[in-house]
């Protein structure tokens, strides 16, 4: 048997191959896989700018099966207060790899930041610890500025090397942090 549907689709989406991921997600599945398929189809729609479709598909997916993946996408699709609750539940149910856990902590950190809650910093720190990628590092540094005690020169020193990063989104986040 091949790689599970969500893993294959996620791998394609991470590489920016949305069309291939969508084609892979077209055949209906059974049970929880169908719910995860709907959540990922919604994510493809969000990347195209159709946030209403994303929210609708994320809600339908979570109604069918509350898996960490469906709850993660529901958390991203909902406003911060409701989204944070869905993301907390996804974290509670998650039993996967460090990178997936980091993704959940980062999403929860962003939702909590939008609510002005200082525990956002702890989730950003956990995301950075689990997967020290440019995204987790920069989000953690940014939240240090809002809620932490790290001196500004240290934040600047850690963020500055990301300014010439090859990915425009990382460069933007580094600039925003600085």
C-alpha positions as CSV (number, residue, x, y, z in Angstrom):
1,X,0.0,0.0,0.0
2,X,1.2,3.5,-0.8
3,X,1.6,6.6,1.3
4,X,-1.7,7.7,3.0
5,X,-3.8,10.3,1.2
6,X,-3.1,13.2,3.7
7,X,0.6,12.6,3.7
8,X,0.9,12.5,-0.1
9,X,-1.3,15.6,-0.5
10,X,0.6,17.5,2.2
11,X,3.9,16.6,0.6
12,X,2.7,18.0,-2.7
13,X,1.3,21.2,-1.1
14,X,4.5,21.8,0.8
15,X,6.3,21.8,-2.6
16,X,3.8,24.3,-4.0
17,X,2.3,21.7,-6.4
18,X,-1.3,22.7,-5.7
19,X,-2.7,21.3,-9.0
20,X,-1.2,17.9,-8.4
21,X,-2.4,17.9,-4.8
22,X,-5.9,18.8,-5.9
23,X,-5.9,16.1,-8.6
24,X,-4.8,13.6,-6.0
25,X,-7.6,14.7,-3.7
26,X,-10.4,14.5,-6.2
27,X,-11.6,10.9,-5.7
28,X,-13.9,10.6,-2.6
29,X,-12.6,8.5,0.3
30,X,-14.1,6.7,3.2
31,X,-14.5,7.8,6.9
32,X,-11.9,10.1,8.4
33,X,-9.9,10.1,5.1
34,X,-12.9,11.8,3.4
35,X,-12.9,14.5,6.1
36,X,-9.2,15.1,5.7
37,X,-9.6,15.1,2.0
38,X,-12.2,17.9,2.3
39,X,-10.0,19.9,4.7
40,X,-7.1,19.7,2.2
41,X,-9.3,20.7,-0.7
42,X,-10.4,23.7,1.3
43,X,-6.7,24.6,1.9
44,X,-6.1,24.5,-1.8
45,X,-9.0,26.9,-2.2
46,X,-7.6,29.2,0.5
47,X,-4.3,29.3,-1.4
48,X,-6.3,30.5,-4.4
49,X,-7.8,33.3,-2.3
50,X,-11.3,31.6,-1.8
51,X,-11.4,31.9,2.0
52,X,-15.2,31.3,2.1
53,X,-14.8,27.9,0.5
54,X,-11.9,27.1,2.8
55,X,-14.1,27.8,5.9
56,X,-17.0,25.8,4.5
57,X,-14.9,22.8,3.7
58,X,-13.0,23.0,7.0
59,X,-16.4,23.1,8.9
60,X,-17.7,20.2,6.9
61,X,-14.5,18.2,7.4
62,X,-14.5,18.7,11.2
63,X,-18.2,17.7,11.3
64,X,-17.4,14.5,9.5
65,X,-14.4,13.6,11.7
66,X,-12.4,15.5,14.2
67,X,-8.9,14.5,13.4
68,X,-5.8,16.6,14.2
69,X,-5.7,17.6,10.5
70,X,-9.3,18.6,10.2
71,X,-9.2,20.5,13.5
72,X,-6.0,22.2,12.4
73,X,-7.7,23.5,9.2
74,X,-10.8,24.4,11.1
75,X,-8.6,26.4,13.5
76,X,-7.0,28.3,10.6
77,X,-10.3,28.9,8.9
78,X,-12.2,30.3,11.9
79,X,-11.8,33.7,13.6
80,X,-9.0,33.6,16.3
81,X,-11.1,32.9,19.4
82,X,-12.9,29.9,17.9
83,X,-9.8,28.9,15.9
84,X,-7.7,28.8,19.1
85,X,-10.1,26.3,20.6
86,X,-10.0,24.0,17.6
87,X,-6.2,24.3,17.5
88,X,-5.9,23.4,21.2
89,X,-8.0,20.3,20.6
90,X,-5.9,19.4,17.6
91,X,-2.8,19.6,19.7
92,X,-4.5,17.5,22.4
93,X,-5.3,14.7,19.8
94,X,-2.0,15.0,17.9
95,X,0.4,12.0,18.0
96,X,2.6,12.6,15.0
97,X,6.0,14.0,14.2
98,X,7.8,17.0,15.6
99,X,7.3,19.0,12.4
100,X,3.5,18.5,12.5
101,X,3.4,19.4,16.2
102,X,5.4,22.5,15.4
103,X,2.9,23.5,12.8
104,X,0.1,23.2,15.3
105,X,2.0,25.2,18.0
106,X,2.8,27.9,15.4
107,X,-0.8,28.2,14.3
108,X,-2.0,28.4,17.9
109,X,0.6,31.0,18.7
110,X,-0.6,33.2,15.8
111,X,-4.3,32.8,16.9
112,X,-3.4,33.6,20.5
113,X,-1.3,36.6,19.4
114,X,-4.3,38.0,17.6
115,X,-6.3,37.7,20.8
116,X,-3.5,39.5,22.7
117,X,-2.8,36.5,24.9
118,X,0.8,36.2,26.2
119,X,0.8,32.4,26.1
120,X,1.3,32.9,22.4
121,X,5.0,33.2,23.2
122,X,5.2,29.8,24.8
123,X,3.6,28.1,21.8
124,X,5.9,30.0,19.4
125,X,8.9,28.8,21.5
126,X,7.6,25.2,21.4
127,X,7.2,25.4,17.6
128,X,10.7,26.7,17.3
129,X,12.0,23.9,19.5
130,X,10.2,21.2,17.6
131,X,11.1,22.5,14.1
132,X,13.7,25.3,14.0
133,X,12.7,26.6,10.6
134,X,12.9,30.2,9.4
135,X,9.2,30.6,10.0
136,X,9.2,29.3,13.6
137,X,12.3,31.2,14.5
138,X,11.0,34.5,13.1
139,X,7.5,34.1,14.6
140,X,9.1,33.3,18.0
141,X,11.4,36.4,17.8
142,X,8.5,38.6,16.8
143,X,6.4,37.4,19.8
144,X,9.5,37.9,22.1
145,X,9.1,41.6,21.2
146,X,5.4,41.6,22.1
147,X,5.3,39.3,25.2
148,X,8.9,38.4,26.1
149,X,11.9,39.7,27.9
150,X,14.6,39.1,25.3
151,X,16.5,42.4,24.7
152,X,15.9,44.1,21.4
153,X,19.5,43.8,20.2
154,X,19.4,40.0,20.6
155,X,16.2,39.8,18.6
156,X,17.7,42.0,15.9
157,X,20.9,39.9,15.8
158,X,18.9,36.6,15.4
159,X,16.5,38.0,12.8
160,X,18.9,39.9,10.6
161,X,20.4,36.8,8.8
162,X,17.0,36.0,7.4
163,X,16.8,39.2,5.4
164,X,18.6,37.8,2.3
165,X,16.7,34.5,2.5
166,X,15.8,32.9,-0.9
167,X,12.0,32.8,-0.1
168,X,10.2,36.1,-0.3
169,X,7.8,35.2,2.5
170,X,10.8,34.7,4.9
171,X,12.4,37.9,3.8
172,X,9.1,39.7,4.4
173,X,8.6,38.2,7.9
174,X,12.2,39.1,8.8
175,X,11.7,42.6,7.7
176,X,8.4,42.8,9.6
177,X,10.2,41.5,12.7
178,X,13.0,44.0,12.4
